[in-house]
Amino acid sequence: MNATSSSLPQATPAGAPGHPAGDDETTIDATRRIPPHGERALVLGGGGSSGNAWLIGVLAGLADAGLDVTQADLTIGTSAGATAAAQLVGATPAELYAAILAATPPQRPASAGPTGGPRPAANHMERLTGIIASATDPADMRRRLGAATLEADAPSDGSGSAKWRATVAARFPAHEWPERTILLTAVDAESGQPTVFDRHSGVDLVDAVAASTSNGFGVGPYGIGGHRYLDGGYRRNENADLAAGYRRVLVLSPLGGRTLTPLEWGQQLAVQADELRAAGSEVETVLPDAESLEAFGDNMMDLTRRVPAAQAGYRQGQGIAGRVAELWR
């Protein structure tokens, strides 16, 4: 779950493409297809537009220092990390980093809505924290969140998903799943069940990313095949535990492993990493350093922060290349 003051990221019948196979959240079609054991897994967590830029920066910095981790045996992407995983299908980290730096700087968003009230991001956060406070556990939270977002989106004309798809599609040039294994996470808004998409799910790459980046309030639940999906960060912000069985796991977490949920629920990255290590994996977690946190500012959806976030990530990637190489090689 994204722990930030910015707006947070992001249903077919059982057995249909992309749908969980049962009530147990670990019993998901796509995860059944990945080998139970593998060598290297790369996990890209959520964190808004700044988090996406930071991820690209870190990966570019590592690559320029001689360590390309993007051809991992398994890549897991959630929300901003799902976008990054899709971007890496058709471009190198260096190319993506250069594109961020070359992009026309957007205008800084106004601090208030059109009526002078609080920013929409603040409204989304208030709703989310209220739902978390009323829930008894993660599954209950997801069910309540799904119901609330579907209700909030009910008055719409249904065009939101098409608009969001167009926005997402413009973010990466290659729209076909690669041969290597990529898992993109989402949550079924109708059942609250976690869902994991891959190239065998019968869902195209753009739709999978659009589902994984739909926060539910600012962007309503995303429609695929008559069902609606929310951001995979509502399961766990990194979903690193899906890399169970892989010997070496590298986790990049733009939100620093934090969670908005009660710590006893075990949603935080530290718990995920402990689970992986207990199962025999070597795990390296990369969290934003002080420079990166300053570059993010207080709203990770602020598009004007993408360049400084990418630059800070690049420098951090170069600085940690030696440490990460000990794991990766």
KEMAR-540007 format. One line per field, with one value per atom (N, C-alpha, C): residue number from 1; atom name; x, y, z. Coordinates in steps of 0.05 Angstrom, whole numbers. Atoms other than C-alpha are relative to their C-alpha. Layout:
! residues N
num	c(NUM:...)
atomo	c(CA:...)
X	c(X:...)
Y	c(Y:...)
Z	c(Z:...)
***
This chain:
! residues 329
num	c(1:1:1:2:2:2:3:3:3:4:4:4:5:5:5:6:6:6:7:7:7:8:8:8:9:9:9:10:10:10:11:11:11:12:12:12:13:13:13:14:14:14:15:15:15:16:16:16:17:17:17:18:18:18:19:19:19:20:20:20:21:21:21:22:22:22:23:23:23:24:24:24:25:25:25:26:26:26:27:27:27:28:28:28:29:29:29:30:30:30:31:31:31:32:32:32:33:33:33:34:34:34:35:35:35:36:36:36:37:37:37:38:38:38:39:39:39:40:40:40:41:41:41:42:42:42:43:43:43:44:44:44:45:45:45:46:46:46:47:47:47:48:48:48:49:49:49:50:50:50:51:51:51:52:52:52:53:53:53:54:54:54:55:55:55:56:56:56:57:57:57:58:58:58:59:59:59:60:60:60:61:61:61:62:62:62:63:63:63:64:64:64:65:65:65:66:66:66:67:67:67:68:68:68:69:69:69:70:70:70:71:71:71:72:72:72:73:73:73:74:74:74:75:75:75:76:76:76:77:77:77:78:78:78:79:79:79:80:80:80:81:81:81:82:82:82:83:83:83:84:84:84:85:85:85:86:86:86:87:87:87:88:88:88:89:89:89:90:90:90:91:91:91:92:92:92:93:93:93:94:94:94:95:95:95:96:96:96:97:97:97:98:98:98:99:99:99:100:100:100:101:101:101:102:102:102:103:103:103:104:104:104:105:105:105:106:106:106:107:107:107:108:108:108:109:109:109:110:110:110:111:111:111:112:112:112:113:113:113:114:114:114:115:115:115:116:116:116:117:117:117:118:118:118:119:119:119:120:120:120:121:121:121:122:122:122:123:123:123:124:124:124:125:125:125:126:126:126:127:127:127:128:128:128:129:129:129:130:130:130:131:131:131:132:132:132:133:133:133:134:134:134:135:135:135:136:136:136:137:137:137:138:138:138:139:139:139:140:140:140:141:141:141:142:142:142:143:143:143:144:144:144:145:145:145:146:146:146:147:147:147:148:148:148:149:149:149:150:150:150:151:151:151:152:152:152:153:153:153:154:154:154:155:155:155:156:156:156:157:157:157:158:158:158:159:159:159:160:160:160:161:161:161:162:162:162:163:163:163:164:164:164:165:165:165:166:166:166:167:167:167:168:168:168:169:169:169:170:170:170:171:171:171:172:172:172:173:173:173:174:174:174:175:175:175:176:176:176:177:177:177:178:178:178:179:179:179:180:180:180:181:181:181:182:182:182:183:183:183:184:184:184:185:185:185:186:186:186:187:187:187:188:188:188:189:189:189:190:190:190:191:191:191:192:192:192:193:193:193:194:194:194:195:195:195:196:196:196:197:197:197:198:198:198:199:199:199:200:200:200:201:201:201:202:202:202:203:203:203:204:204:204:205:205:205:206:206:206:207:207:207:208:208:208:209:209:209:210:210:210:211:211:211:212:212:212:213:213:213:214:214:214:215:215:215:216:216:216:217:217:217:218:218:218:219:219:219:220:220:220:221:221:221:222:222:222:223:223:223:224:224:224:225:225:225:226:226:226:227:227:227:228:228:228:229:229:229:230:230:230:231:231:231:232:232:232:233:233:233:234:234:234:235:235:235:236:236:236:237:237:237:238:238:238:239:239:239:240:240:240:241:241:241:242:242:242:243:243:243:244:244:244:245:245:245:246:246:246:247:247:247:248:248:248:249:249:249:250:250:250:251:251:251:252:252:252:253:253:253:254:254:254:255:255:255:256:256:256:257:257:257:258:258:258:259:259:259:260:260:260:261:261:261:262:262:262:263:263:263:264:264:264:265:265:265:266:266:266:267:267:267:268:268:268:269:269:269:270:270:270:271:271:271:272:272:272:273:273:273:274:274:274:275:275:275:276:276:276:277:277:277:278:278:278:279:279:279:280:280:280:281:281:281:282:282:282:283:283:283:284:284:284:285:285:285:286:286:286:287:287:287:288:288:288:289:289:289:290:290:290:291:291:291:292:292:292:293:293:293:294:294:294:295:295:295:296:296:296:297:297:297:298:298:298:299:299:299:300:300:300:301:301:301:302:302:302:303:303:303:304:304:304:305:305:305:306:306:306:307:307:307:308:308:308:309:309:309:310:310:310:311:311:311:312:312:312:313:313:313:314:314:314:315:315:315:316:316:316:317:317:317:318:318:318:319:319:319:320:320:320:321:321:321:322:322:322:323:323:323:324:324:324:325:325:325:326:326:326:327:327:327:328:328:328:329:329:329)
atomo	c(N:CA:C:N:CA:C:N:CA:C:N:CA:C:N:CA:C:N:CA:C:N:CA:C:N:CA:C:N:CA:C:N:CA:C:N:CA:C:N:CA:C:N:CA:C:N:CA:C:N:CA:C:N:CA:C:N:CA:C:N:CA:C:N:CA:C:N:CA:C:N:CA:C:N:CA:C:N:CA:C:N:CA:C:N:CA:C:N:CA:C:N:CA:C:N:CA:C:N:CA:C:N:CA:C:N:CA:C:N:CA:C:N:CA:C:N:CA:C:N:CA:C:N:CA:C:N:CA:C:N:CA:C:N:CA:C:N:CA:C:N:CA:C:N:CA:C:N:CA:C:N:CA:C:N:CA:C:N:CA:C:N:CA:C:N:CA:C:N:CA:C:N:CA:C:N:CA:C:N:CA:C:N:CA:C:N:CA:C:N:CA:C:N:CA:C:N:CA:C:N:CA:C:N:CA:C:N:CA:C:N:CA:C:N:CA:C:N:CA:C:N:CA:C:N:CA:C:N:CA:C:N:CA:C:N:CA:C:N:CA:C:N:CA:C:N:CA:C:N:CA:C:N:CA:C:N:CA:C:N:CA:C:N:CA:C:N:CA:C:N:CA:C:N:CA:C:N:CA:C:N:CA:C:N:CA:C:N:CA:C:N:CA:C:N:CA:C:N:CA:C:N:CA:C:N:CA:C:N:CA:C:N:CA:C:N:CA:C:N:CA:C:N:CA:C:N:CA:C:N:CA:C:N:CA:C:N:CA:C:N:CA:C:N:CA:C:N:CA:C:N:CA:C:N:CA:C:N:CA:C:N:CA:C:N:CA:C:N:CA:C:N:CA:C:N:CA:C:N:CA:C:N:CA:C:N:CA:C:N:CA:C:N:CA:C:N:CA:C:N:CA:C:N:CA:C:N:CA:C:N:CA:C:N:CA:C:N:CA:C:N:CA:C:N:CA:C:N:CA:C:N:CA:C:N:CA:C:N:CA:C:N:CA:C:N:CA:C:N:CA:C:N:CA:C:N:CA:C:N:CA:C:N:CA:C:N:CA:C:N:CA:C:N:CA:C:N:CA:C:N:CA:C:N:CA:C:N:CA:C:N:CA:C:N:CA:C:N:CA:C:N:CA:C:N:CA:C:N:CA:C:N:CA:C:N:CA:C:N:CA:C:N:CA:C:N:CA:C:N:CA:C:N:CA:C:N:CA:C:N:CA:C:N:CA:C:N:CA:C:N:CA:C:N:CA:C:N:CA:C:N:CA:C:N:CA:C:N:CA:C:N:CA:C:N:CA:C:N:CA:C:N:CA:C:N:CA:C:N:CA:C:N:CA:C:N:CA:C:N:CA:C:N:CA:C:N:CA:C:N:CA:C:N:CA:C:N:CA:C:N:CA:C:N:CA:C:N:CA:C:N:CA:C:N:CA:C:N:CA:C:N:CA:C:N:CA:C:N:CA:C:N:CA:C:N:CA:C:N:CA:C:N:CA:C:N:CA:C:N:CA:C:N:CA:C:N:CA:C:N:CA:C:N:CA:C:N:CA:C:N:CA:C:N:CA:C:N:CA:C:N:CA:C:N:CA:C:N:CA:C:N:CA:C:N:CA:C:N:CA:C:N:CA:C:N:CA:C:N:CA:C:N:CA:C:N:CA:C:N:CA:C:N:CA:C:N:CA:C:N:CA:C:N:CA:C:N:CA:C:N:CA:C:N:CA:C:N:CA:C:N:CA:C:N:CA:C:N:CA:C:N:CA:C:N:CA:C:N:CA:C:N:CA:C:N:CA:C:N:CA:C:N:CA:C:N:CA:C:N:CA:C:N:CA:C:N:CA:C:N:CA:C:N:CA:C:N:CA:C:N:CA:C:N:CA:C:N:CA:C:N:CA:C:N:CA:C:N:CA:C:N:CA:C:N:CA:C:N:CA:C:N:CA:C:N:CA:C:N:CA:C:N:CA:C:N:CA:C:N:CA:C:N:CA:C:N:CA:C:N:CA:C:N:CA:C:N:CA:C:N:CA:C:N:CA:C:N:CA:C:N:CA:C:N:CA:C:N:CA:C:N:CA:C:N:CA:C:N:CA:C:N:CA:C:N:CA:C:N:CA:C:N:CA:C:N:CA:C:N:CA:C:N:CA:C:N:CA:C:N:CA:C:N:CA:C:N:CA:C:N:CA:C:N:CA:C:N:CA:C:N:CA:C:N:CA:C:N:CA:C:N:CA:C:N:CA:C:N:CA:C:N:CA:C:N:CA:C:N:CA:C:N:CA:C:N:CA:C:N:CA:C:N:CA:C:N:CA:C:N:CA:C:N:CA:C:N:CA:C:N:CA:C:N:CA:C:N:CA:C:N:CA:C:N:CA:C:N:CA:C:N:CA:C:N:CA:C:N:CA:C:N:CA:C:N:CA:C:N:CA:C:N:CA:C:N:CA:C:N:CA:C:N:CA:C:N:CA:C:N:CA:C:N:CA:C:N:CA:C:N:CA:C:N:CA:C:N:CA:C:N:CA:C:N:CA:C:N:CA:C:N:CA:C:N:CA:C:N:CA:C:N:CA:C:N:CA:C:N:CA:C)
X	c(17:0:18:-17:30:-3:0:49:11:-8:51:-23:22:11:-11:10:1:-24:22:-59:12:-11:-49:-7:4:-42:-29:10:-90:-3:15:-261:-16:9:-276:-9:7:-310:24:-22:-266:7:-9:-223:3:-4:-227:27:-27:-165:6:-10:-127:-14:15:-176:13:-11:-152:-15:12:-164:-16:14:-191:0:1:-202:27:-27:-130:15:-12:-94:26:-24:-32:-7:8:-72:-9:6:-68:11:-7:-65:28:-26:-3:22:-22:38:2:-1:20:18:-15:56:30:-29:123:13:-14:175:2:-2:176:27:-27:250:13:-13:292:25:-25:356:-4:1:343:-28:25:281:4:-1:273:-28:26:216:-1:3:193:-26:23:147:-13:16:95:10:-9:104:-6:8:69:20:-16:101:29:-27:162:13:-11:171:8:-7:170:26:-24:223:24:-21:265:9:-7:261:17:-15:284:28:-26:340:19:-17:365:9:-8:364:20:-20:401:27:-26:453:14:-12:464:12:-9:470:26:-24:520:24:-22:561:8:-7:563:-17:17:505:-28:27:443:-17:17:389:-27:26:332:-8:6:338:-3:4:320:-17:16:289:-30:27:227:0:4:204:-28:26:147:-4:6:115:-26:25:64:-3:6:32:22:-22:90:21:-19:133:-10:11:85:5:-7:94:29:-28:169:6:-4:167:-8:9:127:18:-19:173:25:-25:232:-2:4:201:11:-7:216:23:-21:273:20:-20:337:-3:1:344:12:-13:391:-19:19:339:-23:22:283:9:-10:326:4:-4:345:-27:26:272:-13:10:254:13:-15:308:-7:6:288:-29:29:213:-4:8:181:-9:9:175:-29:28:102:-3:6:71:-6:5:69:-30:29:-2:-7:10:-44:-2:2:-46:-28:27:-121:-17:18:-179:-13:13:-222:-18:17:-266:15:-16:-209:3:-1:-216:26:-25:-162:5:-8:-124:-14:12:-157:16:-17:-97:-7:7:-115:-27:26:-187:3:-4:-164:12:-14:-118:-19:18:-172:-20:17:-219:14:-15:-166:6:-6:-144:-25:25:-217:-7:7:-227:19:-19:-163:-8:7:-186:-24:24:-252:3:-4:-223:12:-11:-205:25:-24:-151:3:-4:-122:-22:22:-176:-25:23:-230:4:-7:-195:-5:3:-193:-29:28:-266:-14:12:-286:9:-11:-241:-13:13:-270:-28:28:-341:-2:0:-325:7:-8:-290:-21:22:-345:-23:22:-397:6:-8:-358:0:-1:-351:-26:26:-423:-13:12:-447:14:-15:-394:-13:11:-410:15:-15:-360:24:-21:-311:28:-25:-258:21:-19:-226:13:-11:-218:20:-18:-186:26:-23:-140:18:-16:-119:16:-14:-100:24:-21:-59:23:-20:-23:14:-12:-11:22:-20:27:26:-23:77:22:-20:113:-6:4:124:-7:4:123:-24:25:53:-4:2:67:16:-14:86:27:-25:159:-1:-2:180:8:-9:214:-24:23:169:-3:7:136:-27:25:82:-8:11:38:-24:20:-6:-23:24:-77:-17:20:-137:-27:27:-206:-18:16:-251:-26:26:-313:3:-4:-285:20:-22:-225:23:-21:-182:24:-24:-110:0:-2:-97:28:-26:-31:-2:0:-26:27:-24:26:-8:5:32:-20:19:-12:-28:25:-70:-23:21:-109:-6:3:-101:25:-23:-57:16:-19:2:-11:10:-30:-22:22:-93:11:-11:-51:13:-12:-12:-21:22:-75:-14:13:-106:18:-19:-43:4:-4:-42:-26:26:-116:-5:3:-122:-28:27:-197:-17:15:-216:6:-7:-177:-5:5:-178:-18:18:-239:10:-8:-233:1:-4:-206:-14:16:-250:15:-10:-226:-20:18:-275:-24:24:-334:4:-7:-298:18:-15:-261:23:-24:-192:12:-13:-153:30:-29:-79:9:-11:-38:13:-11:-8:-19:19:-72:2:-7:-47:25:-25:25:13:-10:61:22:-21:120:-8:7:90:24:-25:160:-3:4:134:-7:6:112:26:-26:187:9:-8:187:11:-12:232:23:-22:281:24:-24:352:8:-9:368:-22:22:316:8:-6:328:-26:25:272:6:-2:268:-27:25:216:1:1:203:-11:13:161:14:-17:216:-10:9:181:-22:20:128:-28:27:55:-19:21:-8:-16:16:-37:13:-12:-27:23:-24:41:-6:7:9:-12:10:-22:23:-23:48:2:0:41:27:-24:108:22:-21:169:17:-18:210:-11:12:160:2:-3:161:28:-28:237:6:-5:237:-13:13:188:17:-17:234:25:-25:296:-5:7:261:-3:4:247:26:-26:320:11:-9:325:20:-16:380:-15:17:346:16:-11:372:-22:20:325:13:-11:339:-23:19:302:11:-10:306:18:-18:365:-10:9:361:-3:3:373:-25:23:319:-26:23:269:-5:2:283:-10:9:273:-29:28:205:-19:18:177:-22:21:111:-23:21:70:13:-14:96:-15:15:43:6:-8:74:19:-16:99:25:-23:147:24:-22:188:13:-11:203:29:-29:269:18:-17:299:-1:2:273:17:-16:305:30:-29:371:10:-8:373:2:-1:357:24:-24:412:25:-24:464:0:1:439:6:-6:441:30:-28:513:15:-13:531:-3:5:501:7:-5:524:17:-18:579:-15:16:532:-19:19:479:13:-14:530:7:-7:549:-24:24:477:-4:10:464:19:-19:528:9)
Y	c(-24:0:25:-24:67:17:-17:107:27:-26:177:19:-19:241:5:-3:236:-18:19:203:-27:27:128:-11:10:89:-10:18:22:-19:18:-182:-16:21:-237:-24:23:-301:-19:18:-354:-17:16:-388:16:-17:-330:13:-11:-293:19:-18:-260:-2:1:-280:-20:19:-312:-27:27:-387:-8:8:-388:22:-20:-351:6:-4:-360:19:-20:-298:-9:10:-339:-19:18:-383:16:-18:-339:-13:14:-364:6:-6:-326:-11:10:-346:-30:29:-419:-7:6:-413:4:-6:-387:-24:23:-439:4:-3:-454:8:-8:-441:15:-14:-392:14:-13:-351:28:-28:-276:12:-14:-235:30:-28:-160:10:-9:-127:30:-28:-57:9:-8:-25:25:-24:30:25:-25:103:25:-24:151:6:-8:189:4:-4:209:-27:26:137:-14:11:114:11:-12:164:-9:10:143:-28:27:70:0:-1:87:11:-12:130:-20:20:75:-21:21:23:10:-11:70:4:-3:86:-26:27:12:-9:9:-2:15:-16:55:-8:10:26:-28:27:-40:-23:21:-77:4:-1:-88:-22:19:-121:-4:0:-112:-25:25:-180:-23:20:-217:-23:23:-286:6:-8:-256:30:-28:-183:2:-5:-163:30:-29:-95:6:-9:-59:30:-28:8:14:-13:55:-20:21:-8:-16:13:-40:16:-17:20:-3:2:15:-27:26:-60:0:-2:-46:17:-18:11:-14:14:-35:-22:20:-83:11:-11:-35:21:-20:9:-8:4:7:20:-20:42:26:-24:92:16:-14:109:12:-10:116:23:-21:159:26:-22:204:13:-11:211:16:-16:235:27:-25:287:19:-16:310:10:-6:315:30:-27:384:2:-2:406:8:-7:407:23:-21:465:-12:10:456:2:0:436:19:-18:483:-15:13:469:-6:4:469:-7:7:443:24:-23:486:16:-16:507:11:-10:525:-19:20:462:-15:15:411:-14:14:376:-27:26:313:-22:21:273:-2:0:294:-13:13:272:-30:29:204:-12:10:196:-2:0:214:-24:23:162:-26:25:109:-6:4:119:-7:7:117:-29:28:50:-18:17:22:-1:-1:45:-18:15:9:-30:27:-56:-17:18:-117:-14:12:-145:8:-9:-136:-9:9:-178:17:-17:-138:28:-27:-73:0:1:-94:-2:2:-113:27:-26:-47:20:-19:-8:-4:5:-43:10:-9:-29:30:-29:44:12:-12:57:-6:6:22:18:-18:64:28:-27:128:3:-1:111:-5:8:90:22:-21:159:5:-7:160:-14:11:144:-23:23:88:6:-7:126:2:-3:131:-20:21:65:4:-5:83:23:-22:149:-8:8:117:-18:18:64:16:-17:118:13:-13:153:-19:21:89:-9:9:67:19:-20:131:0:0:116:-19:19:59:-8:4:43:-29:28:-34:-10:8:-60:-30:29:-135:-11:13:-179:-12:13:-202:-30:29:-275:-5:4:-266:5:1:-272:27:-24:-208:-5:1:-208:28:-26:-146:-4:6:-142:20:-16:-116:-12:10:-125:1:0:-146:17:-19:-89:-12:12:-133:-20:21:-190:8:-6:-157:-19:19:-214:11:-8:-201:-16:12:-216:6:-4:-225:-7:3:-216:-7:4:-245:-4:1:-258:-22:22:-320:6:-6:-285:7:-8:-266:30:-29:-192:13:-12:-147:17:-13:-110:27:-27:-41:-2:4:-66:-8:9:-101:23:-23:-37:19:-18:5:-10:11:-42:4:-1:-41:29:-28:36:15:-13:50:3:-4:81:-3:5:74:25:-25:145:21:-19:193:-13:16:139:-23:21:94:-28:28:18:-5:4:-3:-25:22:-47:-17:19:-110:-23:23:-161:1:-2:-135:1:-2:-133:24:-24:-78:-6:6:-75:26:-21:-33:-5:1:-19:-24:23:-80:7:-9:-38:-4:5:-51:-28:26:-122:5:-8:-102:19:-20:-42:-11:11:-83:-28:28:-154:-17:15:-180:-30:28:-244:-18:16:-266:-12:11:-279:-24:23:-337:-22:22:-393:10:-11:-346:4:0:-349:29:-28:-274:19:-18:-220:28:-29:-146:15:-15:-100:30:-29:-27:12:-10:9:30:-29:82:11:-9:88:-9:6:62:-23:23:-2:6:-8:36:-11:8:18:18:-15:56:-18:19:-7:-5:7:-30:-19:17:-62:-29:27:-124:-15:13:-138:-12:11:-152:8:-8:-112:13:-16:-75:-17:14:-93:-17:16:-116:-28:26:-172:-17:14:-191:-11:9:-194:-22:21:-236:-27:24:-285:-12:10:-291:-13:10:-301:-26:25:-354:-23:21:-392:-5:6:-389:20:-20:-327:19:-23:-275:25:-23:-207:26:-27:-137:20:-20:-79:27:-27:-10:20:-20:48:28:-27:122:11:-12:157:29:-27:227:19:-17:262:-7:8:222:9:-9:236:30:-29:310:6:-4:305:-6:7:273:22:-19:330:-14:12:318:-11:11:294:-16:16:236:-2:-2:249:26:-26:317:-4:5:312:17:-18:370:-12:12:325:-23:24:271:3:-3:300:-2:3:311:-28:27:243:-19:17:209:5:-6:245:-10:10:228:-30:29:156:-10:7:154:0:-2:178:-22:21:129:-27:25:72:-4:2:87:-6:4:90:-27:26:23:-23:21:-16:-22:21:-52:-18:16:-74:-18:16:-97:-23:20:-134:-24:22:-177:-20:18:-204:-11:8:-205:-19:17:-238:-25)
Z	c(0:0:0:2:-19:24:-23:41:-8:10:12:1:0:13:-27:27:-62:-4:6:-95:-6:3:-94:-27:26:-155:-4:11:-172:15:-17:-264:-19:17:-300:17:-17:-276:4:-6:-244:-24:23:-296:-25:23:-345:0:1:-368:23:-20:-312:27:-25:-257:20:-19:-192:-2:3:-192:25:-24:-121:20:-21:-55:12:-11:-32:-19:18:-57:-12:13:-73:-23:22:-120:-24:23:-181:-25:25:-252:-9:10:-273:17:-17:-213:-1:3:-225:-24:24:-292:3:-3:-267:13:-12:-248:31:-29:-173:10:-7:-173:-24:22:-213:11:-9:-210:9:-7:-211:-5:2:-198:6:-3:-205:7:-9:-166:-1:3:-184:14:-16:-132:-10:8:-138:13:-11:-124:-17:15:-172:-23:23:-229:8:-9:-188:5:-5:-166:-26:25:-238:-11:10:-257:16:-18:-197:-8:9:-218:-25:25:-288:5:-6:-260:14:-14:-213:-20:19:-269:-20:19:-316:13:-14:-263:4:-2:-250:-27:27:-325:-8:8:-336:17:-16:-279:-6:10:-316:10:-11:-284:-11:11:-326:13:-14:-283:-14:12:-331:-15:13:-364:20:-22:-300:-10:7:-304:6:-8:-270:7:-7:-267:11:-12:-220:1:0:-231:12:-13:-189:-4:3:-207:-16:14:-225:-9:8:-227:-23:23:-276:-25:23:-322:-7:6:-315:-13:11:-330:-30:27:-393:-17:15:-414:-8:5:-409:-21:21:-460:-26:26:-517:1:-1:-492:22:-21:-451:22:-22:-383:-9:8:-416:-18:18:-470:15:-16:-419:17:-17:-374:-17:18:-433:-8:8:-452:23:-23:-382:1:-1:-384:-23:24:-454:-1:2:-440:7:-6:-440:28:-28:-368:3:-3:-347:19:-19:-310:27:-27:-235:6:-5:-214:22:-20:-174:27:-26:-99:9:-8:-97:-24:22:-138:-12:14:-184:18:-18:-126:23:-22:-81:23:-22:-39:-1:-1:-23:-26:25:-78:-1:2:-105:14:-13:-79:29:-29:-8:4:-2:-19:-2:4:-44:25:-24:16:24:-23:65:-3:4:34:6:-4:34:29:-29:106:16:-13:127:-4:6:92:16:-15:124:29:-29:193:6:-5:185:-6:8:158:22:-20:199:-9:10:154:-30:27:84:-19:18:49:4:-6:84:-12:11:64:-30:29:-9:-9:7:-10:5:-6:23:-21:19:-24:-27:25:-85:-1:-1:-63:-1:-1:-49:-27:26:-115:-22:19:-155:4:-6:-120:-9:8:-132:-30:30:-206:-13:12:-216:-17:17:-241:-26:24:-296:-24:25:-368:-11:8:-371:-19:19:-415:13:-15:-360:-7:6:-377:-27:26:-450:1:-2:-432:14:-15:-382:-17:18:-432:-19:19:-482:14:-15:-429:6:-7:-408:-25:25:-480:-10:10:-495:16:-17:-440:-8:8:-474:-29:29:-548:-8:7:-548:16:-13:-532:1:-1:-538:23:-21:-480:-10:9:-484:7:-6:-481:29:-28:-414:19:-18:-353:15:-15:-328:13:-14:-275:8:-7:-267:18:-21:-205:-2:-2:-196:22:-19:-150:-13:11:-173:17:-16:-151:9:-8:-148:22:-21:-105:21:-18:-73:-3:3:-97:-16:16:-120:-26:27:-193:-11:12:-230:-30:29:-305:-11:15:-351:-30:29:-426:-8:6:-421:11:-14:-385:-18:18:-447:2:-3:-429:-12:12:-470:19:-18:-440:9:-7:-442:21:-19:-406:27:-25:-353:15:-13:-339:9:-7:-339:25:-24:-287:24:-22:-244:10:-7:-243:6:-5:-229:29:-29:-160:10:-8:-160:5:-6:-141:-22:22:-187:-27:23:-240:9:-9:-231:-5:5:-229:-30:29:-297:-10:10:-340:-20:19:-374:-1:3:-402:18:-16:-363:29:-29:-296:4:-7:-260:18:-16:-230:13:-14:-181:1:-2:-169:17:-14:-148:27:-26:-91:22:-21:-53:11:-12:-43:18:-13:-25:-19:19:-53:-18:17:-78:-10:7:-81:-5:3:-73:7:-8:-42:-23:23:-111:-13:10:-125:16:-16:-76:-18:16:-102:-17:16:-138:19:-17:-111:8:-4:-118:-8:4:-111:6:-3:-122:0:-3:-98:0:0:-117:9:-12:-73:2:-1:-89:26:-25:-26:25:-24:19:17:-15:39:20:-20:78:-7:4:86:16:-15:106:19:-16:137:27:-26:209:-4:3:217:5:-7:247:-24:25:178:-16:15:151:-29:28:87:-8:5:93:-13:15:51:18:-18:111:4:-4:122:-25:25:48:-3:2:49:19:-20:112:-10:10:79:-22:22:18:12:-11:60:15:-14:103:-19:20:39:-16:12:18:-20:19:-26:13:-7:-22:-10:6:-21:4:-3:-33:-6:4:-23:-4:6:-52:5:-7:-20:-7:7:-39:21:-19:-7:5:-8:23:-24:24:-44:-15:15:-77:14:-16:-21:-4:4:-28:-29:28:-104:-3:2:-94:9:-11:-54:16:-16:-18:-16:17:-77:-23:20:-118:-26:25:-171:-15:12:-186:-24:24:-258:-2:1:-247:15:-16:-200:-14:14:-252:-7:7:-276:24:-24:-207:12:-11:-185:-16:17:-244:4:-4:-235:27:-26:-161:-1:2:-177:-16:16:-230:17:-17:-181:22:-20:-129:-12:13:-179:-5:4:-196:26:-26:-122:12:-12:-104:-18:19:-165:11:-11:-128:19:-20:-72:-14:14:-120:-16:16:-163:16:-18:-103:1:1:-104:-28:27:-179:-14:14:-202:15)
***
